[in-house]
Amino acid sequence: MAVRMELSRILIREVAEFQLIELREADVEGESRRSFPIVIGLPEAQAIERRLKGIPIKRPQTHDLLANVIRELGGKLESITINDLSEHTFFATLQVRREQGEVINIDSRPSDAIALGVAESVSIYVAEHVLEAAQSGTGPESEP
């Protein structure tokens, strides 16, 4: 089962090699909302921040390009899911609906999936086992 999450914060430190985003449960009220950080690269963090702040750019960035390709091929991004972890690495998929109605899952890094998801205003989900591992402190805090 997947849990709907929201991007609760982004921490950009341009002098560091890594940036942090934090995902938090979306459908729970109060202090009991589970959350966890993911380490991402600076370009992905900046792309997410630009989207959140509504900062326009003159030319399409990588995430814009992917959104355009999906759309031009007749698809629609439905959601993203952080679906697994292995050896301290999160894994994600894009759920794309084809014109014929079929939903396909496309492998993605979580940072790219989240940047695309923010750009397309789609829901972010995390598999329950990933969320549990992140909460127990045994899960990863980075991605390749």
N, C-alpha and C positions, 0 to 999 in steps of 0.2 A: 504494500500500500504506500502511496506517495502522500506527502504532507505539503500543503500549499505554503509557500514562504514568500517573504518580501525582502527587498534589499533595505536593510535598516541603516547602514552607514558605509561610507567609503573613506579610507584613510590613505591619502597620497603624500608620500615623502619623497620628493624628487631626488634627494641625495642618496636614497637607499635603492638597492637593486630590486626590492619587492614592495608591493603595496598590499593593503588589506581591504577586503570587503566583508561585511557581516550580513548573513541571512538570518531572519527571525520568523518564527511561525506567524502566519497571517490571520488565522481564524480563531485565535485564543486571546482572551483578555487578561490583563494584569501581569503580575510578576512571574507567572508560570510559563510564559512563552519561551520556548527553547530557541537557542540561537547558536551560531558557530561562525568562526572566521574562515576565509579562504585567502591564501596568498596568491596574488596575481602580478603580472608584469605592468610596468608603467604605461605602455601604449593602450592596453586594455582598460586600465583604471581611468586614464584620461578620456577614452571614448565613452565610458560609462558616465563619468562626471559631466562631460559635454551634453550628453542626452538628458541627464537629470536636471541640468541648469538651463536647458533649451538654447544652448549656444550654437548658432548656425555655423556651418563650415562651407567653403566655396566649392569644394570638390568631394565626391563620395569617398568615404574611408572604406576599409575592408568590410566592416559590418554592414555598411550601406550597400556595398557591392553585392554581398551575399543576399541581403533582403531583396534587392532588385532582381537578382538571378532567380530566386525562388518565385517571385511574383511573375516575372516574364515567362517562366516555364509552366505557369498555370497553377502553382502551389500557393499555399497559405501557411505561415507559421502559426501553429495552434498553441504551443506551450514549449517549455524547456524543462528537463528533468535531470537533476544530479542523481544518477542512478547507481553508482557504485564507488568503491574505493579499494585500492590495492597498493601495497608498498608505499604508503604515505601520499598517494595521489588520488584526487577526486576524478571521476569520469562523468560525462554528461551526454545527453542526447537532445536533439531538436526533433519535435514532433511536427511534421509537415504534412498537411492534407493535400493530396493530388486532386486534380480536376474531377477524376472519377470517384472521389470520395474516400479512397484508401488513405490511411494514415501510415506514413513511413517514419522510422526513427533513424536519424543521422548522427553518427558519432561526432562529438565535439569536446573541446576543452571547456570546462565550466566558465572560465572568464569570457571566452568568445560567445558562448551560449547566452550568458547573462547580458553582455553588451548588445547582442542582437535582440534578446528578449526585451530589454529596456527600450531599444529603438522601435520595436514593433508593438510595445505595450501588451505583452502576453504574460500569462501566469508562469511563475517559477515553482517547480515542485522538487522535493527531495525525498528519495526513498526512505522509508522508516528505518531500515537497518543502517543506512548512512547517518541519519540524524542521531540514532542511538549511539553509534560508535563515536561520533563527534562529541556527544554529551558526556560520554564516559571517559573521555580523554585518551581513548585508544585510537581514535581516527586520525586521518591525515590533516595537515594544515597547509598543504601546498598542492600544486599541480605541475605537470611538465611544461 
